[in-house]
Amino acid sequence: MLKIFKVTAILEGISYLVLIANMLIIKSNNPELYHTIVRPFGMAHGVLFIGYIILAVLLKKPQNWDIKTFVIILIASLIPFGTFYVEKKYLSNNA
């Protein structure tokens, strides 16, 4: 399950960055493309975000994360590039 969490963390981070870029570039330049491009990325990001949180909760006990580590992992999902930090710092050594 840790491997799935690693992949989800990376994909969630990528989807977050793609979503932000699309919202900044496409919506401001071409509002018609908003519904065809940004919406599907938003849905994918939402599903990946929920999966990230659920997997983090499920892995808290097996990985022996203390409350500080667990909160950092959860907050990282809200910050751009945060999930990349989590994958590098907390998940790379546990492979």
C-alpha positions as CSV (number, residue, x, y, z in Angstrom):
1,M,0.0,0.0,0.0
2,L,3.0,2.3,0.5
3,K,3.9,2.1,-3.2
4,I,0.3,3.1,-4.1
5,F,0.6,6.0,-1.7
6,K,3.9,7.1,-3.3
7,V,2.3,7.1,-6.7
8,T,-0.8,8.9,-5.5
9,A,1.4,11.5,-3.8
10,I,3.3,12.2,-7.0
11,L,0.2,12.2,-9.2
12,E,-1.7,14.4,-6.8
13,G,1.2,16.9,-6.8
14,I,1.3,16.9,-10.6
15,S,-2.4,17.3,-11.0
16,Y,-2.4,20.2,-8.5
17,L,0.3,22.0,-10.5
18,V,-1.4,21.3,-13.9
19,L,-4.7,22.5,-12.5
20,I,-3.1,25.8,-11.2
21,A,-1.3,26.3,-14.5
22,N,-4.5,25.6,-16.5
23,M,-6.6,28.0,-14.4
24,L,-4.0,30.8,-14.7
25,I,-3.3,30.4,-18.4
26,I,-6.4,29.0,-20.0
27,K,-9.2,30.7,-18.1
28,S,-7.7,34.1,-18.5
29,N,-6.9,33.7,-22.2
30,N,-9.8,31.6,-23.4
31,P,-12.8,31.1,-21.1
32,E,-14.5,28.7,-23.6
33,L,-11.7,26.1,-23.0
34,Y,-12.3,26.3,-19.3
35,H,-15.1,23.7,-19.3
36,T,-13.4,21.3,-21.7
37,I,-9.9,21.3,-20.1
38,V,-9.9,22.7,-16.6
39,R,-12.9,20.8,-15.4
40,P,-11.6,17.3,-16.1
41,F,-8.2,18.2,-14.4
42,G,-10.2,19.5,-11.4
43,M,-12.1,16.2,-11.2
44,A,-8.9,14.1,-11.4
45,H,-7.2,16.3,-8.8
46,G,-10.2,15.9,-6.5
47,V,-10.2,12.1,-6.7
48,L,-6.4,12.0,-6.2
49,F,-6.6,14.4,-3.3
50,I,-9.2,12.3,-1.6
51,G,-7.2,9.1,-2.3
52,Y,-4.1,10.8,-0.8
53,I,-5.9,11.7,2.4
54,I,-7.5,8.2,2.8
55,L,-4.2,6.4,2.1
56,A,-2.4,8.7,4.6
57,V,-5.0,7.8,7.3
58,L,-4.7,4.1,6.5
59,L,-0.9,4.2,6.6
60,K,-0.5,6.2,9.8
61,K,-0.4,3.2,12.1
62,P,1.5,0.7,9.9
63,Q,4.2,3.3,9.2
64,N,4.4,4.4,12.9
65,W,4.0,8.1,12.0
66,D,3.8,10.3,15.0
67,I,1.2,13.1,15.1
68,K,3.6,15.8,13.8
69,T,4.7,13.7,10.8
70,F,1.0,12.8,10.1
71,V,-0.1,16.4,10.2
72,I,2.9,17.5,7.9
73,I,1.8,14.8,5.4
74,L,-1.8,16.0,5.5
75,I,-0.9,19.7,5.2
76,A,1.5,18.9,2.3
77,S,-1.5,18.0,0.2
78,L,-2.7,21.6,0.3
79,I,0.6,23.2,-0.7
80,P,2.0,23.2,-4.3
81,F,5.0,20.9,-4.4
82,G,4.1,19.6,-0.9
83,T,3.5,16.0,-1.9
84,F,6.8,15.9,-3.7
85,Y,8.5,16.9,-0.4
86,V,6.6,14.2,1.5
87,E,7.5,11.6,-1.1
88,K,11.2,12.5,-0.8
89,K,11.4,13.0,2.9
90,Y,9.0,10.5,4.4
91,L,8.4,7.8,1.8
92,S,11.7,7.3,-0.1
93,N,13.5,5.6,2.8
94,N,10.6,3.2,3.5
95,A,10.6,1.5,0.1
